[in-house]
Amino acid sequence: MRKNNLDEMQEKKLLSIEHNGMWLAFWGLVAAIMIQTCLGADFKQLAGEWVILMVLSIYTLIACIKNGIWDRRLKPNLKTNTLMSLLTGLAVFVIFAIEFHLDNQHGLVLPAAAFIGIFTFLLCLAVLQFTSYLYKKRKETLEQACDK
């Protein structure tokens, strides 16, 4: 094992820098995918960004649940999950409405974008509810282990 050359203050600062860098990369990838989608890029053009975003997201999700961590501010409940899913569905609706409009598919813009937005809302809500359940079970297990 290598020797750590950082004192506690430097270690905390480095963790903060890494934290901010991870979220900058996450939201940067989301923005890049959204912009490219609105400009008419197909999946082949988005594949690299999408794979990196999925790996980052899945790693973060698994690591947080494994350690019994949800979020600093948001609670893992139906109200919060519904709100976050609604915002996600709305964002997807807007992105696809723009994309379909730019592709001159004017007749299909609202129905198709609405279908995709509603599907995204439902899928996101289901995933958030499932991960909330996993988080609560894991947190309970960790708390029981601490009590022993």
N, C-alpha and C positions, 0 to 999 in steps of 0.2 A: 504494500500500500504506500502511496506517495505521501510525503509530508505536505501539509497545508501551510502555505506561506502567508495566509491572510489572518489578521486578527478578527475578533468577533464583529467589530464595526464594519470592516471591509467585507467580511463574509455576508453580513446583512445587506450591505449596499449592492454587492454582486448579485445576490438573490433578487433584489428589487430590479436591477438592470435586466437580468434574465427574464423575470416575470413580464416586464414591460415589452421586451423584445418579442416574447412569445405571443403576446396579445397583438402587437403591431403586425407580426407575420400573419396571424389568424385573420384579423380584419382586413389586412392588405390583400390576402388571397380572396376573401369574400368579395371585396370591392373589385378586384381584377376580374373575377368570374362574372360578376354582375355587369360590369362595363362591357366586357367582351360579348356577353350574351345579348345585351342591348344593341351592340353593333353588328349582330348577326353571325357571330362565330359559331361553328358547329362543335360537337363534342370532341372531335379529334384535336381541335385547336385548344380546347379547355382541359384536356385530359391530364396534363402535367400538374396544373394548378389544383385540379379537383382531387387527384391522388394525394398530393401533399396535404391539402386541407383535411381530407378524410383520415389520413394517418395521424395528423396532429390532433384532430378531434377525438378519434377513438382512443389514442394513447392518453389524452387528458381525462377523458371520461373514465376509463378503466382505473387509472392511477388515483383519481379522486374518490371513486366509489370504494376501491380497495382500502383507502385510508380513512373512510368515513367522513369525507368532506363534500359538501354540496356547493355553497356559494357564500360569499361574505354578507350579502344583503338580501338575496332572494330566498324564500322558503320553498321547500319541495311539497307544495300543496296544489290542489285542483285549480284554485283561483289564479295563482301565479302561472301555472303551466298553461292554463287556457289563455291568459293574456299574452304570454310569450309565443304561443302557437298562433294566436290571432295576428300578432305583429309579423310573424314569419310568413303566414299565408298571405297577408296583405302585401308584403314586400315582393313575394313571388308573383302575385297577381299583377302588380304594377310593372315588374320587369317583363313578364310575358306579354302584357298588353302593349308595352312599348315595342317589343320585338315583333309581335304580329302586325302592329301598325306600320312599322318600318318595312316589313316584307309585303306591304300592300295587300294584306288579307283583311280588309276592313270589315267584311261581313262576319268574320269569325272572331274578331278581337275580343269582345266582351264575354261571349259564352265560353270560348276556349280558355281564355285567361282566368275566368271565374272558376271553371272546373279545376284547372291546375292549382289555383289558390286554395280552393276548398279541400282538395285532396292533400295538399301540403299541410294545411291546418290540421286535418284529421290525423295524418301520419305523424306530424310533430307532437301533437297532443298524446297520441298513443305511446310514442317513444319516451316522452317526458314522464308520463305516468308510470311506465315500466321502470325507467331508471330511478324515479323517486322511490318506488317500491324496493328496488335493489339497494339503494342508499340507506333507507330506513332499516332494512334487515341487517345490513352490514354494520351500521352504527350500533344497533342493538347488540349484535354479536361482540363488537369491540368493547362496549360498555360492560357486558357480562364478564368478559375476560379481565377487565380492569378490577372488577369487584371481587374476583377470586383471590 
